Amino acid sequence: MERGQAEALAPMISAVMNEARQIIPEEFSALHAIAVTIGPGAFTGVRIGLATAKALALPRQLPVIGLTTFEAIGCDVDQMHQPLLLAIETKREDFYVQMFDNAGAAVMEPVALTANEIRPLLPSEPFMVAGDGADRLISLLSAPGHDLSIVKVQATLDAKNFVALAAKRYQQGNVGRLSPLYLRAPSVTLRTPK
């Protein structure tokens, strides 16, 4: 959605819980925790998601489990023992990126970088790229004169995988960070007084 996420989110949650009533008649009282992505992503969207998760958790004093967008996407990727670069579209010149080694461990913190800034960080061995920024990033990285062995893999935000990862964190007692993960300042400007 381009706009209206705040208005759409609560009715979407209500619809999911109504559908789940067939399996879990207790609805919200059956929940043990709430999981949410903390970013990176759209400034307002991240804040809306976190605020909603905290609001749902507060009356029942449930833990809120924060997962990065990279973790949410990465849990849907079978790495096949290759390094993985996750690229999230920013709709600007740069990308939100995080690199993982061939065992799935993060080898760098999430950052916002341009393709030219990403190029020197790439492994010399074949690697995979996933995320909604993968196509654009691959086209920029595959410029003439740059010999890279890149495999694009499809990765979507699969709710089943997201819940499995959140459940694992919950069982480990690791709720993660609950503040927004912003990789750059918001792109707003204040009007100058007349």
Buried (B, 14 or more C-beta within 10 A) or exposed (E): EEEEBBEEBEEEBEEEBEEBEEEEEEEBEEBEBBBBBBBBBBBEBBBBBBEBBBEBBEEEEBBBBBBBBBBBBBBBBEBEEBBBBBBBBBEEEBBBBBBBBBEEEBBEEBBBBBBEEBBEEBBEEEBBBBBBBBEBBBEBBEEEEEEBEBEBBEBEEEEEBBEEBBBEBBEEEEBBEBEBBBBEEEEEEEEEEE
